[in-house]
Amino acid sequence: MKHLSKKILCAMFVLATTLFTANAENKLSEIQKSGEIKIATNAEFEPFEYKNGDKIVGIDIDITKKIAESLNAQTKINDVSFDAVTLELNSGNCDFAIAAMSYSSDKAQNVDFSDVYYYSKQAIIVPNNSNIKSSADLDGKRIGVAMGFTGDIYCTENFKNAAIERYNKSSDAVLDLINNRLDAVVVDDAPAKKLISLSNNKVKMLDEYLFEEGYRIAVPKGETELLEHINSELKSLKDSKEIDKIVDKYITDSYSPSIDLIAQIYNNLKEKDRYKMIINGLLTTLEITVVALLIGIFIGILISAVKVSRKENFVIKILKAIADLYLTIIRGTPVVVQLFVMYYLIFSSTGLSKVVVSMIAFGINSGAYVAEIIRSGILSIDVGQYEAGRSLGLSESITMRKIIMPQALKNVLPTLVNEFIQLIKETSVAGFIGVTDLSRAGDIIRSQTYEPLVPLSTVAILYLITVIATTFFMSFIERKLRVNDKR
Amino acid sequence: MISVKNLYKEFHQENKLLRILDGINVDIQKGEKVAVIGPSGSGKSTFLRCLNGLEKPSSGSIFFKGTDITAKNCNLDLIRKNIGMVFQHFNLFPHLTIMQNITLAPVSLKIYSKEKAEYYANELLKKVGLDDKANHYPSQLSGGQKQRIAIVRSLVMKPELMLFDEPTSALDPEMVNEVVAVMSDIARHGMTMVVVTHDMSFVKNIASRVLFMDNGEIILDETPEKLFKNCENVRVSKFLNKLI
């Protein structure tokens, strides 16, 4: 799957030959002495090695831990770019490299490879009546792949005339295949089998795999003791089916499909306490929405007060210009982009949690809309109210705070409730930066069970209930506030 | 108490220069009750609104107790504490109770404590016969009652000058008397008043001086007696004949 460029290999070769002489001691005894095993990997290849929160996890990592256990050592992971993995190995900083690497004769000149610990096979799924008989028929067709995965990379490179459709979940790709939106789907063989049985065999797998490759561990050249130990450990892991268990944990699901609704509800919500993820997602959604709206109202009041101010001094002019710029930028760009800018640029080095960044991003976004809502509320108040306040000797800000704002806010309450309802649903965008809100909780469950019905409808119903409850509660508040009005 | 010098107010509208006030010069002494009358569009309200700075004149100056309130560095908020204003449409605050309407300004400006402000407010409400309405909202009151509350709201600040901008024009005829009665009571207690009005009963019974305005100018400055008995000005008598 991953191939190193020739240039880097040359560079590595030069580096390796210079470093080998300095690195005379036996790695295996070094590990046993220090009680620490240092590995190099590239944590960008789910499910083999990837970041889950701050932790690096994956099939390769679990295998590493098994090997480390056999040596009574702790694991220390060195996450580098894929090109640098073997470089790291030859610099002597690491004991071995594990990064879903396959054998290549080029690489074998610089490192020693272990036996294969996992065979990756890319299966081709087509409808039962398809005229695609082999991989040769694929070019020029509509092919569904999981975005960024091996199948994606392979198909993009090899089928130049094909329309490659990239999905976040391979289950979504298979669903589109059944609905005739695709001609074929290319996925790893393990999930492929699962997906076919879930489709009630409406689709089939071709006998031919698109390609097959074996993943191996790399050790520095000449470390035969370490290599032998790794090979014997891998053999015992394979013999005891330990590796299959690890792979199952990351790729497949032990559940067998059901068309029974009750069984689906049980599986999607009760099994593995998945309902807790939904509840936590709902709470996260509400947290983000409420805090964002409070931030939004705060910003909205400030901005609208600046915009309607009758003062004509320099400071107010500057503030008005800032307010206009803010309104233009926030209302002129999509909230997803704003969220990305906040998360990946502005707050990237602050260590603020994703939820907090989402609150801030949605708050700032909402502020622009709330500002205009409140401004229209202020403009709806008779100018006599302002004049009465000012002629009593009240300053502009007191007049604003005690006379205009309370009436304006009451007038725009229905519109503010509308904004809140919008916001509840809009926060589902937070899933883009990995916040597990209500929508994403449903998505995660769907990707685990491959059953869309229960998670999607649960999420939809919860949104609906939240909105109905909010509407009901706010109309109650509104009635209370309207007591002194004759309307 | 008030000295107005060369007051002009003009603005451009569709390339035409509109002159609302055209050189007003007038002095008002403490204790005077000045009625400002004249046809609509003559600049009466604009003139009145200049007196507490709600309207900015184009040129000229207004001195209140020696302070030029048209000066840039003048703190209008301080001046306005001493000048009460009553509007044609009452402008009570609909989201506040009658008591809160009256005490908002003195309490916010820390003139009195809340208790003291409420005590004074009650005294004044008793005088205008509305002490039972303290906890009502403006929407529950009639027009005449609202205007009496608006007057109380100004009086609680203990102003030295009261401005009235057509205080009875928005009222049903049967409610005019209750408001005029309150105004005449204030007048008896020696308040300096400037009243823009179309109501001749106020001019006859309460005013000590009448300013007649037309086209942004004061064209007549007389006592009410002289105005009604032998008016030599043609425009004024024409206007009065139409009213009476």
Interface residues (C-beta under 8 A of the other chain):
Chain A: D382 G384 Q385 E387 A388 G389 R390 S391 L392 G393 L394 S395 I398 K402 I403 P406 Q407 K410 N484 D485 K486
Chain B: N52 L54 D77 L78 R80 K81 I83 G84 M85 F87 H89 N91 L92 F93 P94 H95 T97 L104 A105 S108 L109 Y137 S139 Q140 R153 S154 M157
